[in-house]
């Protein structure tokens, strides 16, 4: 159903191009997320991760 709607709006050629780019976009999105955590206040973000949250209780 969704493919039929997309074929009418976008076209089959662009859908196939998008399918080839999705893994690459997922990979770069993951790299960007890790870079965001690395270059920002990583403790602020990683305090929400249960395993990491317990390791740094005494450092605050």
PEFENQUI-V954701 format. One record per residue. N is the residue number from 1. RES is the residue in one small letter. PSI is psi in whole degrees, -180 to 180 (999 if undefined). NEAR is the number of other ideal C-beta (glycine too) atoms within 10 Angstrom. Layout:
N|RES|PSI|NEAR + N|RES|PSI|NEAR
//
This chain:
1|x|-48|5 + 2|x|-38|6 + 3|x|-38|9 + 4|x|-42|8 + 5|x|-44|9 + 6|x|-36|14 + 7|x|-37|13 + 8|x|-39|8 + 9|x|-49|9 + 10|x|-50|12 + 11|x|152|11 + 12|x|-33|10 + 13|x|-45|9 + 14|x|-28|12 + 15|x|-41|13 + 16|x|-35|9 + 17|x|-42|11 + 18|x|-40|12 + 19|x|-32|9 + 20|x|-26|8 + 21|x|-16|9 + 22|x|-47|9 + 23|x|-37|9 + 24|x|-42|9 + 25|x|-37|10 + 26|x|-42|10 + 27|x|-49|10 + 28|x|-30|10 + 29|x|-39|10 + 30|x|-44|10 + 31|x|-42|10 + 32|x|-39|10 + 33|x|-42|11 + 34|x|-40|10 + 35|x|-39|10 + 36|x|-44|11 + 37|x|-37|15 + 38|x|-44|9 + 39|x|-8|8 + 40|x|-167|10 + 41|x|91|9 + 42|x|-31|12 + 43|x|-34|13 + 44|x|-40|9 + 45|x|-44|14 + 46|x|-7|14 + 47|x|-19|13 + 48|x|-10|8 + 49|x|121|11 + 50|x|-42|7 + 51|x|-43|7 + 52|x|-31|13 + 53|x|-38|12 + 54|x|-19|8 + 55|x|-28|10 + 56|x|30|11 + 57|x|-37|7 + 58|x|-11|5 + 59|x|-15|6 + 60|x|999|6
//
